Amino acid sequence: MSDVDGRIAASRAELEATLDAIEDKLNVPKRVGELTEKAKSSYESNPMPWIIGGLSAAAVAIGVVAWAILSNDD
């Protein structure tokens, strides 16, 4: 194999590795699964911030609904 053939093979291998890395980063189901596992682990280690966050989100949602119902924007 000549020097040119070796460089071509190395370039192809590098391109293949780059494309595999891009494909891995753009793999949405895999990323969602990883995020889900991180969230589960975080909740299991310390659930209090998750509970406070959930209650806060519920309070905001209730406030928005109440504001929409009770506002006089006729």
Rosetta silent file (secondary structure, phi, psi, omega in degrees, C-alpha in Angstrom):
SEQUENCE: MSDVDGRIAASRAELEATLDAIEDKLNVPKRVGELTEKAKSSYESNPMPWIIGGLSAAAVAIGVVAWAILSNDD
SCORE:     score description
SCORE:     0.000 S_00000001
   1 L     0.000  133.937 -178.330    0.000    0.000    0.000 S_00000001
   2 L   -81.645  170.885  179.194    1.395    3.382   -0.946 S_00000001
   3 H   -61.510  -37.877  179.512    1.602    6.449    1.254 S_00000001
   4 H   -65.110  -43.422  179.006   -1.374    7.981   -0.572 S_00000001
   5 H   -62.101  -38.168  178.217   -3.487    4.886    0.045 S_00000001
   6 H   -64.954  -40.902  178.436   -2.589    5.035    3.736 S_00000001
   7 H   -68.300  -37.316  177.686   -3.612    8.678    3.988 S_00000001
   8 H   -63.667  -45.235  179.364   -6.854    7.944    2.161 S_00000001
   9 H   -62.793  -40.815  178.968   -7.635    5.079    4.542 S_00000001
  10 H   -65.907  -40.235  178.278   -6.811    7.287    7.540 S_00000001
  11 H   -64.919  -41.436  177.631   -9.011   10.074    6.191 S_00000001
  12 H   -62.739  -42.986  179.248  -11.884    7.663    5.643 S_00000001
  13 H   -63.505  -40.757  178.519  -11.517    6.307    9.166 S_00000001
  14 H   -65.727  -42.947  178.144  -11.465    9.836   10.584 S_00000001
  15 H   -62.969  -42.005  179.023  -14.526   10.829    8.543 S_00000001
  16 H   -62.334  -43.085  178.597  -16.349    7.691    9.677 S_00000001
  17 H   -63.925  -40.642  178.633  -15.552    8.453   13.316 S_00000001
  18 H   -64.344  -44.855  179.257  -16.722   12.046   12.881 S_00000001
  19 H   -65.247  -37.627  176.372  -19.986   10.971   11.244 S_00000001
  20 H   -63.307  -40.514  178.860  -20.573    8.399   14.001 S_00000001
  21 H   -65.494  -41.215  178.068  -20.049   11.108   16.631 S_00000001
  22 H   -64.702  -44.807  179.203  -22.486   13.450   14.847 S_00000001
  23 H   -60.261  -40.650  179.935  -25.052   10.670   14.511 S_00000001
  24 H   -64.379  -41.250  179.736  -24.687    9.873   18.218 S_00000001
  25 H   -67.949  -31.065 -177.966  -25.221   13.535   19.188 S_00000001
  26 L   -92.271    5.567 -179.772  -28.305   13.820   16.969 S_00000001
  27 L   -80.356   91.058 -173.453  -29.873   10.603   18.239 S_00000001
  28 H   -61.455  -47.380  179.201  -32.876   12.156   20.003 S_00000001
  29 H   -58.359  -38.227  178.513  -34.326    8.971   21.557 S_00000001
  30 H   -65.780  -43.209  179.917  -30.933    8.141   23.056 S_00000001
  31 H   -64.576  -40.252  178.566  -30.532   11.674   24.425 S_00000001
  32 H   -63.695  -41.869  177.696  -34.056   11.601   25.920 S_00000001
  33 H   -61.786  -42.286  177.975  -33.262    8.274   27.572 S_00000001
  34 H   -63.723  -42.751  178.911  -30.046    9.671   29.030 S_00000001
  35 H   -64.344  -39.921  178.419  -31.870   12.745   30.328 S_00000001
  36 H   -62.173  -44.067  179.289  -34.589   10.563   31.839 S_00000001
  37 H   -64.031  -40.346  177.721  -32.017    8.449   33.651 S_00000001
  38 H   -63.390  -42.196 -179.718  -30.274   11.578   34.979 S_00000001
  39 H   -65.209  -43.526  178.125  -33.590   12.981   36.208 S_00000001
  40 H   -60.628  -45.186  179.575  -34.525    9.705   37.906 S_00000001
  41 H   -62.529  -42.249  179.229  -31.132    9.509   39.573 S_00000001
  42 H   -63.823  -43.100 -179.989  -31.385   13.128   40.698 S_00000001
  43 H   -65.477  -42.083 -178.637  -34.877   12.583   42.108 S_00000001
  44 H   -66.351  -33.335 -179.149  -33.848    9.405   43.917 S_00000001
  45 H   -79.262  -31.459 -179.921  -30.837   11.092   45.519 S_00000001
  46 L  -157.858   91.644 -175.203  -32.729   14.254   46.592 S_00000001
  47 L   -75.943  -17.126 -173.514  -36.469   14.513   45.828 S_00000001
  48 H   -57.791  -46.601  178.945  -37.085   17.817   47.663 S_00000001
  49 H   -61.485  -34.927  178.709  -36.082   20.183   44.784 S_00000001
  50 H   -67.557  -39.886  179.218  -38.280   18.169   42.413 S_00000001
  51 H   -66.666  -45.650  179.180  -41.236   18.366   44.794 S_00000001
  52 H   -62.366  -42.562  178.136  -40.761   22.107   45.303 S_00000001
  53 H   -62.599  -42.666  178.219  -40.422   22.617   41.539 S_00000001
  54 H   -64.051  -43.381  178.420  -43.573   20.612   40.846 S_00000001
  55 H   -65.607  -37.893  177.795  -45.548   22.519   43.451 S_00000001
  56 H   -64.659  -43.525  178.667  -44.247   25.814   42.070 S_00000001
  57 H   -63.244  -39.769  178.098  -45.249   24.877   38.531 S_00000001
  58 H   -64.789  -41.003  179.428  -48.700   23.868   39.766 S_00000001
  59 H   -63.604  -41.112  178.369  -49.086   27.186   41.625 S_00000001
  60 H   -64.115  -44.339 -179.834  -48.119   29.124   38.493 S_00000001
  61 H   -61.879  -43.099  178.597  -50.570   27.114   36.369 S_00000001
  62 H   -64.316  -40.788  178.424  -53.372   27.713   38.879 S_00000001
  63 H   -63.033  -41.344  179.225  -52.493   31.414   39.004 S_00000001
  64 H   -65.230  -43.823  179.287  -52.611   31.728   35.205 S_00000001
  65 H   -63.954  -44.463  179.248  -55.974   29.946   35.036 S_00000001
  66 H   -62.583  -42.626  178.438  -57.365   32.092   37.855 S_00000001
  67 H   -61.339  -43.042 -179.248  -56.077   35.257   36.185 S_00000001
  68 H   -65.375  -37.167 -178.544  -57.644   34.235   32.854 S_00000001
  69 H   -75.015  -42.880 -171.857  -60.997   33.502   34.506 S_00000001
  70 H   -90.692  -10.557 -178.643  -61.137   36.513   36.808 S_00000001
  71 L   -73.725  148.560 -179.669  -59.639   39.216   34.589 S_00000001
  72 L  -105.765   70.454 -178.851  -62.017   41.743   33.064 S_00000001
  73 L   -99.595   26.140 -176.432  -60.557   42.029   29.560 S_00000001
  74 L   -62.811    0.000    0.000  -63.878   42.183   27.799 S_00000001
